[in-house]
Amino acid sequence: MTKQSVTIYSHDQSQKSQRLKEQLDVWGVNYKEKNITDNPNYLLELQKQGVFATPAIFIDDTCIEGLQLDRIKHELQI
């Protein structure tokens, strides 16, 4: 597995965000979390990229919206 940059945009009230973080932890993936509840500027960052929902995960330059675990696993090459 190559070293990839992984960033997730999450929201405190999103069960899917929590599930995504839990799964990334199970897989042993290091990630940076940007919680839009804690910092509204992260929401603006996300919207500038044409994304309007959480969770959203960026793996290098690829954005995957929602809880698409199979696609995320494929992109992470695990």
PDB file with SEQRES, HELIX, SHEET and CRYST1 records, atoms N, CA, C and O in Angstrom:
SEQRES   1 A   78  MET THR LYS GLN SER VAL THR ILE TYR SER HIS ASP GLN          
SEQRES   2 A   78  SER GLN LYS SER GLN ARG LEU LYS GLU GLN LEU ASP VAL          
SEQRES   3 A   78  TRP GLY VAL ASN TYR LYS GLU LYS ASN ILE THR ASP ASN          
SEQRES   4 A   78  PRO ASN TYR LEU LEU GLU LEU GLN LYS GLN GLY VAL PHE          
SEQRES   5 A   78  ALA THR PRO ALA ILE PHE ILE ASP ASP THR CYS ILE GLU          
SEQRES   6 A   78  GLY LEU GLN LEU ASP ARG ILE LYS HIS GLU LEU GLN ILE          
HELIX    1 AA1 GLN A   15  TRP A   27  1                                  13    
HELIX    2 AA2 PRO A   40  LYS A   48  1                                   9    
HELIX    3 AA3 LEU A   69  LEU A   76  1                                   8    
SHEET    1 AA1 4 LYS A  32  ASN A  35  0                                        
SHEET    2 AA1 4 VAL A   6  SER A  10  1                                        
SHEET    3 AA1 4 ALA A  56  ILE A  59 -1                                        
SHEET    4 AA1 4 THR A  62  GLU A  65 -1                                        
CRYST1    1.000    1.000    1.000  90.00  90.00  90.00 P 1           1          
ATOM      1  N   MET A   1       0.848  -1.180   0.000  1.00  0.00           N  
ATOM      2  CA  MET A   1       0.000   0.000   0.000  1.00  0.00           C  
ATOM      3  C   MET A   1       0.892   1.242   0.000  1.00  0.00           C  
ATOM      4  O   MET A   1       1.820   1.349   0.802  1.00  0.00           O  
ATOM      5  N   THR A   2       0.608   2.165  -0.893  1.00  0.00           N  
ATOM      6  CA  THR A   2       1.386   3.394  -0.958  1.00  0.00           C  
ATOM      7  C   THR A   2       0.861   4.395   0.061  1.00  0.00           C  
ATOM      8  O   THR A   2      -0.295   4.327   0.481  1.00  0.00           O  
ATOM      9  N   LYS A   3       1.715   5.313   0.447  1.00  0.00           N  
ATOM     10  CA  LYS A   3       1.339   6.360   1.393  1.00  0.00           C  
ATOM     11  C   LYS A   3       0.484   7.386   0.660  1.00  0.00           C  
ATOM     12  O   LYS A   3       0.931   8.012  -0.301  1.00  0.00           O  
ATOM     13  N   GLN A   4      -0.748   7.548   1.126  1.00  0.00           N  
ATOM     14  CA  GLN A   4      -1.668   8.473   0.492  1.00  0.00           C  
ATOM     15  C   GLN A   4      -2.107   9.531   1.495  1.00  0.00           C  
ATOM     16  O   GLN A   4      -2.120   9.298   2.703  1.00  0.00           O  
ATOM     17  N   SER A   5      -2.461  10.680   0.976  1.00  0.00           N  
ATOM     18  CA  SER A   5      -3.024  11.737   1.797  1.00  0.00           C  
ATOM     19  C   SER A   5      -4.525  11.476   1.930  1.00  0.00           C  
ATOM     20  O   SER A   5      -5.237  11.386   0.931  1.00  0.00           O  
ATOM     21  N   VAL A   6      -4.994  11.356   3.164  1.00  0.00           N  
ATOM     22  CA  VAL A   6      -6.406  11.060   3.401  1.00  0.00           C  
ATOM     23  C   VAL A   6      -6.977  12.130   4.329  1.00  0.00           C  
ATOM     24  O   VAL A   6      -6.490  12.333   5.441  1.00  0.00           O  
ATOM     25  N   THR A   7      -8.016  12.809   3.850  1.00  0.00           N  
ATOM     26  CA  THR A   7      -8.706  13.826   4.637  1.00  0.00           C  
ATOM     27  C   THR A   7     -10.190  13.522   4.607  1.00  0.00           C  
ATOM     28  O   THR A   7     -10.762  13.265   3.547  1.00  0.00           O  
ATOM     29  N   ILE A   8     -10.814  13.552   5.789  1.00  0.00           N  
ATOM     30  CA  ILE A   8     -12.260  13.368   5.822  1.00  0.00           C  
ATOM     31  C   ILE A   8     -12.918  14.630   6.370  1.00  0.00           C  
ATOM     32  O   ILE A   8     -12.423  15.265   7.301  1.00  0.00           O  
ATOM     33  N   TYR A   9     -14.034  14.964   5.768  1.00  0.00           N  
ATOM     34  CA  TYR A   9     -14.880  16.039   6.260  1.00  0.00           C  
ATOM     35  C   TYR A   9     -16.048  15.373   6.966  1.00  0.00           C  
ATOM     36  O   TYR A   9     -16.754  14.545   6.390  1.00  0.00           O  
ATOM     37  N   SER A  10     -16.237  15.749   8.228  1.00  0.00           N  
ATOM     38  CA  SER A  10     -17.259  15.096   9.042  1.00  0.00           C  
ATOM     39  C   SER A  10     -18.155  16.138   9.701  1.00  0.00           C  
ATOM     40  O   SER A  10     -17.915  17.342   9.618  1.00  0.00           O  
ATOM     41  N   HIS A  11     -19.195  15.631  10.357  1.00  0.00           N  
ATOM     42  CA  HIS A  11     -20.159  16.456  11.069  1.00  0.00           C  
ATOM     43  C   HIS A  11     -20.551  15.694  12.323  1.00  0.00           C  
ATOM     44  O   HIS A  11     -20.751  14.481  12.269  1.00  0.00           O  
ATOM     45  N   ASP A  12     -20.664  16.379  13.444  1.00  0.00           N  
ATOM     46  CA  ASP A  12     -20.960  15.712  14.717  1.00  0.00           C  
ATOM     47  C   ASP A  12     -22.251  14.898  14.702  1.00  0.00           C  
ATOM     48  O   ASP A  12     -22.328  13.859  15.357  1.00  0.00           O  
ATOM     49  N   GLN A  13     -23.250  15.345  13.978  1.00  0.00           N  
ATOM     50  CA  GLN A  13     -24.545  14.666  13.982  1.00  0.00           C  
ATOM     51  C   GLN A  13     -24.674  13.599  12.901  1.00  0.00           C  
ATOM     52  O   GLN A  13     -25.759  13.054  12.696  1.00  0.00           O  
ATOM     53  N   SER A  14     -23.596  13.300  12.220  1.00  0.00           N  
ATOM     54  CA  SER A  14     -23.625  12.338  11.116  1.00  0.00           C  
ATOM     55  C   SER A  14     -23.145  10.966  11.582  1.00  0.00           C  
ATOM     56  O   SER A  14     -21.968  10.782  11.891  1.00  0.00           O  
ATOM     57  N   GLN A  15     -24.066  10.011  11.629  1.00  0.00           N  
ATOM     58  CA  GLN A  15     -23.694   8.643  11.983  1.00  0.00           C  
ATOM     59  C   GLN A  15     -22.768   8.046  10.930  1.00  0.00           C  
ATOM     60  O   GLN A  15     -21.890   7.246  11.254  1.00  0.00           O  
ATOM     61  N   LYS A  16     -22.960   8.429   9.678  1.00  0.00           N  
ATOM     62  CA  LYS A  16     -22.089   7.922   8.616  1.00  0.00           C  
ATOM     63  C   LYS A  16     -20.663   8.438   8.786  1.00  0.00           C  
ATOM     64  O   LYS A  16     -19.706   7.722   8.492  1.00  0.00           O  
ATOM     65  N   SER A  17     -20.517   9.665   9.254  1.00  0.00           N  
ATOM     66  CA  SER A  17     -19.174  10.195   9.522  1.00  0.00           C  
ATOM     67  C   SER A  17     -18.494   9.369  10.605  1.00  0.00           C  
ATOM     68  O   SER A  17     -17.321   9.016  10.484  1.00  0.00           O  
ATOM     69  N   GLN A  18     -19.232   9.066  11.655  1.00  0.00           N  
ATOM     70  CA  GLN A  18     -18.672   8.263  12.747  1.00  0.00           C  
ATOM     71  C   GLN A  18     -18.297   6.870  12.252  1.00  0.00           C  
ATOM     72  O   GLN A  18     -17.237   6.347  12.596  1.00  0.00           O  
ATOM     73  N   ARG A  19     -19.163   6.277  11.452  1.00  0.00           N  
ATOM     74  CA  ARG A  19     -18.905   4.934  10.917  1.00  0.00           C  
ATOM     75  C   ARG A  19     -17.665   4.935  10.026  1.00  0.00           C  
ATOM     76  O   ARG A  19     -16.860   4.004  10.078  1.00  0.00           O  
ATOM     77  N   LEU A  20     -17.511   5.971   9.213  1.00  0.00           N  
ATOM     78  CA  LEU A  20     -16.341   6.074   8.342  1.00  0.00           C  
ATOM     79  C   LEU A  20     -15.058   6.153   9.167  1.00  0.00           C  
ATOM     80  O   LEU A  20     -14.087   5.457   8.870  1.00  0.00           O  
ATOM     81  N   LYS A  21     -15.049   6.993  10.194  1.00  0.00           N  
ATOM     82  CA  LYS A  21     -13.856   7.114  11.038  1.00  0.00           C  
ATOM     83  C   LYS A  21     -13.531   5.786  11.716  1.00  0.00           C  
ATOM     84  O   LYS A  21     -12.368   5.392  11.793  1.00  0.00           O  
ATOM     85  N   GLU A  22     -14.555   5.100  12.204  1.00  0.00           N  
ATOM     86  CA  GLU A  22     -14.338   3.803  12.843  1.00  0.00           C  
ATOM     87  C   GLU A  22     -13.726   2.806  11.865  1.00  0.00           C  
ATOM     88  O   GLU A  22     -12.809   2.065  12.220  1.00  0.00           O  
ATOM     89  N   GLN A  23     -14.236   2.787  10.630  1.00  0.00           N  
ATOM     90  CA  GLN A  23     -13.721   1.834   9.645  1.00  0.00           C  
ATOM     91  C   GLN A  23     -12.290   2.167   9.249  1.00  0.00           C  
ATOM     92  O   GLN A  23     -11.468   1.264   9.094  1.00  0.00           O  
ATOM     93  N   LEU A  24     -11.984   3.435   9.084  1.00  0.00           N  
ATOM     94  CA  LEU A  24     -10.609   3.821   8.760  1.00  0.00           C  
ATOM     95  C   LEU A  24      -9.661   3.398   9.882  1.00  0.00           C  
ATOM     96  O   LEU A  24      -8.539   2.964   9.622  1.00  0.00           O  
ATOM     97  N   ASP A  25     -10.114   3.524  11.124  1.00  0.00           N  
ATOM     98  CA  ASP A  25      -9.298   3.082  12.259  1.00  0.00           C  
ATOM     99  C   ASP A  25      -9.072   1.577  12.213  1.00  0.00           C  
ATOM    100  O   ASP A  25      -7.962   1.109  12.465  1.00  0.00           O  
ATOM    101  N   VAL A  26     -10.115   0.813  11.892  1.00  0.00           N  
ATOM    102  CA  VAL A  26      -9.986  -0.645  11.777  1.00  0.00           C  
ATOM    103  C   VAL A  26      -8.965  -0.994  10.702  1.00  0.00           C  
ATOM    104  O   VAL A  26      -8.154  -1.902  10.887  1.00  0.00           O  
ATOM    105  N   TRP A  27      -9.000  -0.285   9.590  1.00  0.00           N  
ATOM    106  CA  TRP A  27      -8.073  -0.535   8.490  1.00  0.00           C  
ATOM    107  C   TRP A  27      -6.670  -0.005   8.780  1.00  0.00           C  
ATOM    108  O   TRP A  27      -5.736  -0.296   8.033  1.00  0.00           O  
ATOM    109  N   GLY A  28      -6.513   0.757   9.840  1.00  0.00           N  
ATOM    110  CA  GLY A  28      -5.205   1.313  10.170  1.00  0.00           C  
ATOM    111  C   GLY A  28      -4.795   2.479   9.289  1.00  0.00           C  
ATOM    112  O   GLY A  28      -3.605   2.719   9.084  1.00  0.00           O  
ATOM    113  N   VAL A  29      -5.773   3.204   8.769  1.00  0.00           N  
ATOM    114  CA  VAL A  29      -5.509   4.330   7.869  1.00  0.00           C  
ATOM    115  C   VAL A  29      -5.344   5.611   8.691  1.00  0.00           C  
ATOM    116  O   VAL A  29      -6.202   5.951   9.505  1.00  0.00           O  
ATOM    117  N   ASN A  30      -4.250   6.304   8.472  1.00  0.00           N  
ATOM    118  CA  ASN A  30      -4.052   7.616   9.089  1.00  0.00           C  
ATOM    119  C   ASN A  30      -4.792   8.650   8.251  1.00  0.00           C  
ATOM    120  O   ASN A  30      -4.703   8.650   7.023  1.00  0.00           O  
ATOM    121  N   TYR A  31      -5.515   9.521   8.920  1.00  0.00           N  
ATOM    122  CA  TYR A  31      -6.291  10.527   8.197  1.00  0.00           C  
ATOM    123  C   TYR A  31      -6.337  11.819   8.995  1.00  0.00           C  
ATOM    124  O   TYR A  31      -6.148  11.840  10.212  1.00  0.00           O  
ATOM    125  N   LYS A  32      -6.595  12.889   8.267  1.00  0.00           N  
ATOM    126  CA  LYS A  32      -6.829  14.192   8.881  1.00  0.00           C  
ATOM    127  C   LYS A  32      -8.333  14.419   8.860  1.00  0.00           C  
ATOM    128  O   LYS A  32      -8.979  14.246   7.826  1.00  0.00           O  
ATOM    129  N   GLU A  33      -8.884  14.803   9.995  1.00  0.00           N  
ATOM    130  CA  GLU A  33     -10.324  15.070  10.061  1.00  0.00           C  
ATOM    131  C   GLU A  33     -10.570  16.571  10.076  1.00  0.00           C  
ATOM    132  O   GLU A  33      -9.923  17.324  10.804  1.00  0.00           O  
ATOM    133  N   LYS A  34     -11.522  16.979   9.252  1.00  0.00           N  
ATOM    134  CA  LYS A  34     -11.981  18.363   9.244  1.00  0.00           C  
ATOM    135  C   LYS A  34     -13.469  18.335   9.602  1.00  0.00           C  
ATOM    136  O   LYS A  34     -14.315  18.005   8.770  1.00  0.00           O  
ATOM    137  N   ASN A  35     -13.768  18.684  10.845  1.00  0.00           N  
ATOM    138  CA  ASN A  35     -15.131  18.620  11.360  1.00  0.00           C  
ATOM    139  C   ASN A  35     -15.818  19.961  11.121  1.00  0.00           C  
ATOM    140  O   ASN A  35     -15.411  20.985  11.670  1.00  0.00           O  
ATOM    141  N   ILE A  36     -16.853  19.942  10.303  1.00  0.00           N  
ATOM    142  CA  ILE A  36     -17.531  21.188   9.947  1.00  0.00           C  
ATOM    143  C   ILE A  36     -18.361  21.740  11.097  1.00  0.00           C  
ATOM    144  O   ILE A  36     -18.730  22.914  11.082  1.00  0.00           O  
ATOM    145  N   THR A  37     -18.660  20.909  12.099  1.00  0.00           N  
ATOM    146  CA  THR A  37     -19.364  21.396  13.285  1.00  0.00           C  
ATOM    147  C   THR A  37     -18.438  22.298  14.095  1.00  0.00           C  
ATOM    148  O   THR A  37     -18.850  23.351  14.581  1.00  0.00           O  
ATOM    149  N   ASP A  38     -17.195  21.877  14.232  1.00  0.00           N  
ATOM    150  CA  ASP A  38     -16.217  22.630  15.013  1.00  0.00           C  
ATOM    151  C   ASP A  38     -15.687  23.853  14.278  1.00  0.00           C  
ATOM    152  O   ASP A  38     -15.347  24.857  14.903  1.00  0.00           O  
ATOM    153  N   ASN A  39     -15.616  23.771  12.960  1.00  0.00           N  
ATOM    154  CA  ASN A  39     -15.028  24.850  12.177  1.00  0.00           C  
ATOM    155  C   ASN A  39     -15.830  25.059  10.893  1.00  0.00           C  
ATOM    156  O   ASN A  39     -15.630  24.333   9.919  1.00  0.00           O  
ATOM    157  N   PRO A  40     -16.731  26.036  10.877  1.00  0.00           N  
ATOM    158  CA  PRO A  40     -17.559  26.288   9.690  1.00  0.00           C  
ATOM    159  C   PRO A  40     -16.752  26.606   8.426  1.00  0.00           C  
ATOM    160  O   PRO A  40     -17.268  26.455   7.319  1.00  0.00           O  
ATOM    161  N   ASN A  41     -15.508  27.040   8.573  1.00  0.00           N  
ATOM    162  CA  ASN A  41     -14.676  27.299   7.393  1.00  0.00           C  
ATOM    163  C   ASN A  41     -14.426  26.022   6.601  1.00  0.00           C  
ATOM    164  O   ASN A  41     -14.237  26.071   5.385  1.00  0.00           O  
ATOM    165  N   TYR A  42     -14.424  24.878   7.284  1.00  0.00           N  
ATOM    166  CA  TYR A  42     -14.258  23.605   6.585  1.00  0.00           C  
ATOM    167  C   TYR A  42     -15.440  23.336   5.655  1.00  0.00           C  
ATOM    168  O   TYR A  42     -15.274  22.743   4.588  1.00  0.00           O  
ATOM    169  N   LEU A  43     -16.630  23.772   6.061  1.00  0.00           N  
ATOM    170  CA  LEU A  43     -17.800  23.625   5.191  1.00  0.00           C  
ATOM    171  C   LEU A  43     -17.602  24.441   3.917  1.00  0.00           C  
ATOM    172  O   LEU A  43     -17.927  23.978   2.824  1.00  0.00           O  
ATOM    173  N   LEU A  44     -17.079  25.637   4.054  1.00  0.00           N  
ATOM    174  CA  LEU A  44     -16.816  26.474   2.878  1.00  0.00           C  
ATOM    175  C   LEU A  44     -15.780  25.824   1.966  1.00  0.00           C  
ATOM    176  O   LEU A  44     -15.925  25.850   0.744  1.00  0.00           O  
ATOM    177  N   GLU A  45     -14.730  25.236   2.557  1.00  0.00           N  
ATOM    178  CA  GLU A  45     -13.725  24.507   1.764  1.00  0.00           C  
ATOM    179  C   GLU A  45     -14.386  23.410   0.944  1.00  0.00           C  
ATOM    180  O   GLU A  45     -14.118  23.248  -0.246  1.00  0.00           O  
ATOM    181  N   LEU A  46     -15.247  22.670   1.604  1.00  0.00           N  
ATOM    182  CA  LEU A  46     -15.921  21.540   0.968  1.00  0.00           C  
ATOM    183  C   LEU A  46     -16.818  22.023  -0.169  1.00  0.00           C  
ATOM    184  O   LEU A  46     -16.806  21.456  -1.261  1.00  0.00           O  
ATOM    185  N   GLN A  47     -17.588  23.067   0.091  1.00  0.00           N  
ATOM    186  CA  GLN A  47     -18.502  23.594  -0.918  1.00  0.00           C  
ATOM    187  C   GLN A  47     -17.755  24.151  -2.126  1.00  0.00           C  
ATOM    188  O   GLN A  47     -18.246  24.043  -3.249  1.00  0.00           O  
ATOM    189  N   LYS A  48     -16.593  24.736  -1.922  1.00  0.00           N  
ATOM    190  CA  LYS A  48     -15.793  25.250  -3.037  1.00  0.00           C  
ATOM    191  C   LYS A  48     -15.354  24.133  -3.971  1.00  0.00           C  
ATOM    192  O   LYS A  48     -15.033  24.372  -5.135  1.00  0.00           O  
ATOM    193  N   GLN A  49     -15.343  22.909  -3.447  1.00  0.00           N  
ATOM    194  CA  GLN A  49     -14.968  21.753  -4.259  1.00  0.00           C  
ATOM    195  C   GLN A  49     -16.200  21.049  -4.832  1.00  0.00           C  
ATOM    196  O   GLN A  49     -16.092  19.972  -5.418  1.00  0.00           O  
ATOM    197  N   GLY A  50     -17.373  21.670  -4.657  1.00  0.00           N  
ATOM    198  CA  GLY A  50     -18.598  21.124  -5.220  1.00  0.00           C  
ATOM    199  C   GLY A  50     -19.215  20.005  -4.406  1.00  0.00           C  
ATOM    200  O   GLY A  50     -20.023  19.233  -4.922  1.00  0.00           O  
ATOM    201  N   VAL A  51     -18.843  19.910  -3.138  1.00  0.00           N  
ATOM    202  CA  VAL A  51     -19.364  18.860  -2.263  1.00  0.00           C  
ATOM    203  C   VAL A  51     -20.227  19.522  -1.196  1.00  0.00           C  
ATOM    204  O   VAL A  51     -19.824  20.506  -0.575  1.00  0.00           O  
ATOM    205  N   PHE A  52     -21.424  18.964  -0.991  1.00  0.00           N  
ATOM    206  CA  PHE A  52     -22.377  19.604  -0.093  1.00  0.00           C  
ATOM    207  C   PHE A  52     -22.913  18.680   0.992  1.00  0.00           C  
ATOM    208  O   PHE A  52     -23.929  18.986   1.616  1.00  0.00           O  
ATOM    209  N   ALA A  53     -22.245  17.555   1.224  1.00  0.00           N  
ATOM    210  CA  ALA A  53     -22.701  16.621   2.251  1.00  0.00           C  
ATOM    211  C   ALA A  53     -21.505  15.947   2.913  1.00  0.00           C  
ATOM    212  O   ALA A  53     -20.417  15.862   2.345  1.00  0.00           O  
ATOM    213  N   THR A  54     -21.744  15.474   4.128  1.00  0.00           N  
ATOM    214  CA  THR A  54     -20.732  14.694   4.832  1.00  0.00           C  
ATOM    215  C   THR A  54     -21.295  13.310   5.101  1.00  0.00           C  
ATOM    216  O   THR A  54     -22.512  13.147   5.187  1.00  0.00           O  
ATOM    217  N   PRO A  55     -20.437  12.315   5.236  1.00  0.00           N  
ATOM    218  CA  PRO A  55     -18.994  12.443   5.167  1.00  0.00           C  
ATOM    219  C   PRO A  55     -18.513  12.551   3.724  1.00  0.00           C  
ATOM    220  O   PRO A  55     -19.160  12.073   2.792  1.00  0.00           O  
ATOM    221  N   ALA A  56     -17.392  13.175   3.575  1.00  0.00           N  
ATOM    222  CA  ALA A  56     -16.683  13.205   2.293  1.00  0.00           C  
ATOM    223  C   ALA A  56     -15.235  12.878   2.606  1.00  0.00           C  
ATOM    224  O   ALA A  56     -14.657  13.411   3.553  1.00  0.00           O  
ATOM    225  N   ILE A  57     -14.660  12.006   1.812  1.00  0.00           N  
ATOM    226  CA  ILE A  57     -13.270  11.616   2.024  1.00  0.00           C  
ATOM    227  C   ILE A  57     -12.477  11.950   0.768  1.00  0.00           C  
ATOM    228  O   ILE A  57     -12.892  11.639  -0.349  1.00  0.00           O  
ATOM    229  N   PHE A  58     -11.337  12.584   0.972  1.00  0.00           N  
ATOM    230  CA  PHE A  58     -10.416  12.888  -0.119  1.00  0.00           C  
ATOM    231  C   PHE A  58      -9.198  11.996   0.052  1.00  0.00           C  
ATOM    232  O   PHE A  58      -8.497  12.064   1.062  1.00  0.00           O  
ATOM    233  N   ILE A  59      -8.960  11.167  -0.939  1.00  0.00           N  
ATOM    234  CA  ILE A  59      -7.787  10.307  -0.970  1.00  0.00           C  
ATOM    235  C   ILE A  59      -6.923  10.847  -2.100  1.00  0.00           C  
ATOM    236  O   ILE A  59      -7.238  10.685  -3.279  1.00  0.00           O  
ATOM    237  N   ASP A  60      -5.838  11.487  -1.718  1.00  0.00           N  
ATOM    238  CA  ASP A  60      -5.063  12.297  -2.654  1.00  0.00           C  
ATOM    239  C   ASP A  60      -6.027  13.287  -3.312  1.00  0.00           C  
ATOM    240  O   ASP A  60      -6.603  14.116  -2.607  1.00  0.00           O  
ATOM    241  N   ASP A  61      -6.223  13.237  -4.614  1.00  0.00           N  
ATOM    242  CA  ASP A  61      -7.110  14.195  -5.285  1.00  0.00           C  
ATOM    243  C   ASP A  61      -8.487  13.623  -5.588  1.00  0.00           C  
ATOM    244  O   ASP A  61      -9.295  14.283  -6.241  1.00  0.00           O  
ATOM    245  N   THR A  62      -8.770  12.419  -5.131  1.00  0.00           N  
ATOM    246  CA  THR A  62     -10.052  11.769  -5.402  1.00  0.00           C  
ATOM    247  C   THR A  62     -11.014  12.001  -4.249  1.00  0.00           C  
ATOM    248  O   THR A  62     -10.680  11.747  -3.092  1.00  0.00           O  
ATOM    249  N   CYS A  63     -12.213  12.485  -4.567  1.00  0.00           N  
ATOM    250  CA  CYS A  63     -13.245  12.698  -3.553  1.00  0.00           C  
ATOM    251  C   CYS A  63     -14.290  11.594  -3.653  1.00  0.00           C  
ATOM    252  O   CYS A  63     -14.780  11.282  -4.739  1.00  0.00           O  
ATOM    253  N   ILE A  64     -14.622  11.011  -2.511  1.00  0.00           N  
ATOM    254  CA  ILE A  64     -15.695  10.027  -2.433  1.00  0.00           C  
ATOM    255  C   ILE A  64     -16.687  10.548  -1.403  1.00  0.00           C  
ATOM    256  O   ILE A  64     -16.339  10.767  -0.242  1.00  0.00           O  
ATOM    257  N   GLU A  65     -17.920  10.741  -1.841  1.00  0.00           N  
ATOM    258  CA  GLU A  65     -18.955  11.247  -0.947  1.00  0.00           C  
ATOM    259  C   GLU A  65     -19.743  10.094  -0.346  1.00  0.00           C  
ATOM    260  O   GLU A  65     -19.992   9.081  -1.000  1.00  0.00           O  
ATOM    261  N   GLY A  66     -20.129  10.267   0.909  1.00  0.00           N  
ATOM    262  CA  GLY A  66     -20.949   9.259   1.571  1.00  0.00           C  
ATOM    263  C   GLY A  66     -20.118   8.099   2.093  1.00  0.00           C  
ATOM    264  O   GLY A  66     -18.889   8.155   2.135  1.00  0.00           O  
ATOM    265  N   LEU A  67     -20.818   7.059   2.487  1.00  0.00           N  
ATOM    266  CA  LEU A  67     -20.183   5.893   3.102  1.00  0.00           C  
ATOM    267  C   LEU A  67     -20.081   4.776   2.074  1.00  0.00           C  
ATOM    268  O   LEU A  67     -20.791   3.774   2.159  1.00  0.00           O  
ATOM    269  N   GLN A  68     -19.195   4.957   1.103  1.00  0.00           N  
ATOM    270  CA  GLN A  68     -18.977   3.979   0.035  1.00  0.00           C  
ATOM    271  C   GLN A  68     -17.729   3.163   0.374  1.00  0.00           C  
ATOM    272  O   GLN A  68     -16.667   3.353  -0.219  1.00  0.00           O  
ATOM    273  N   LEU A  69     -17.877   2.257   1.333  1.00  0.00           N  
ATOM    274  CA  LEU A  69     -16.715   1.559   1.881  1.00  0.00           C  
ATOM    275  C   LEU A  69     -15.955   0.747   0.846  1.00  0.00           C  
ATOM    276  O   LEU A  69     -14.725   0.732   0.868  1.00  0.00           O  
ATOM    277  N   ASP A  70     -16.651   0.071  -0.061  1.00  0.00           N  
ATOM    278  CA  ASP A  70     -15.954  -0.714  -1.083  1.00  0.00           C  
ATOM    279  C   ASP A  70     -15.113   0.187  -1.986  1.00  0.00           C  
ATOM    280  O   ASP A  70     -13.973  -0.141  -2.314  1.00  0.00           O  
ATOM    281  N   ARG A  71     -15.675   1.307  -2.379  1.00  0.00           N  
ATOM    282  CA  ARG A  71     -14.939   2.240  -3.242  1.00  0.00           C  
ATOM    283  C   ARG A  71     -13.750   2.852  -2.499  1.00  0.00           C  
ATOM    284  O   ARG A  71     -12.672   3.020  -3.070  1.00  0.00           O  
ATOM    285  N   ILE A  72     -13.955   3.181  -1.228  1.00  0.00           N  
ATOM    286  CA  ILE A  72     -12.875   3.742  -0.417  1.00  0.00           C  
ATOM    287  C   ILE A  72     -11.754   2.719  -0.264  1.00  0.00           C  
ATOM    288  O   ILE A  72     -10.576   3.045  -0.406  1.00  0.00           O  
ATOM    289  N   LYS A  73     -12.134   1.492   0.025  1.00  0.00           N  
ATOM    290  CA  LYS A  73     -11.146   0.420   0.190  1.00  0.00           C  
ATOM    291  C   LYS A  73     -10.349   0.226  -1.105  1.00  0.00           C  
ATOM    292  O   LYS A  73      -9.132   0.044  -1.071  1.00  0.00           O  
ATOM    293  N   HIS A  74     -11.040   0.265  -2.234  1.00  0.00           N  
ATOM    294  CA  HIS A  74     -10.369   0.126  -3.530  1.00  0.00           C  
ATOM    295  C   HIS A  74      -9.387   1.281  -3.756  1.00  0.00           C  
ATOM    296  O   HIS A  74      -8.249   1.064  -4.172  1.00  0.00           O  
ATOM    297  N   GLU A  75      -9.832   2.488  -3.482  1.00  0.00           N  
ATOM    298  CA  GLU A  75      -8.981   3.666  -3.697  1.00  0.00           C  
ATOM    299  C   GLU A  75      -7.758   3.639  -2.775  1.00  0.00           C  
ATOM    300  O   GLU A  75      -6.681   4.107  -3.146  1.00  0.00           O  
ATOM    301  N   LEU A  76      -7.936   3.088  -1.576  1.00  0.00           N  
ATOM    302  CA  LEU A  76      -6.830   2.982  -0.623  1.00  0.00           C  
ATOM    303  C   LEU A  76      -5.928   1.785  -0.909  1.00  0.00           C  
ATOM    304  O   LEU A  76      -4.869   1.629  -0.301  1.00  0.00           O  
ATOM    305  N   GLN A  77      -6.366   0.943  -1.845  1.00  0.00           N  
ATOM    306  CA  GLN A  77      -5.606  -0.251  -2.233  1.00  0.00           C  
ATOM    307  C   GLN A  77      -5.405  -1.197  -1.050  1.00  0.00           C  
ATOM    308  O   GLN A  77      -4.306  -1.698  -0.813  1.00  0.00           O  
ATOM    309  N   ILE A  78      -6.498  -1.428  -0.314  1.00  0.00           N  
ATOM    310  CA  ILE A  78      -6.431  -2.375   0.807  1.00  0.00           C  
ATOM    311  C   ILE A  78      -7.477  -3.464   0.646  1.00  0.00           C  
ATOM    312  O   ILE A  78      -7.576  -4.354   1.490  1.00  0.00           O  
TER     313      ILE A  78                                                      
END                                                                             
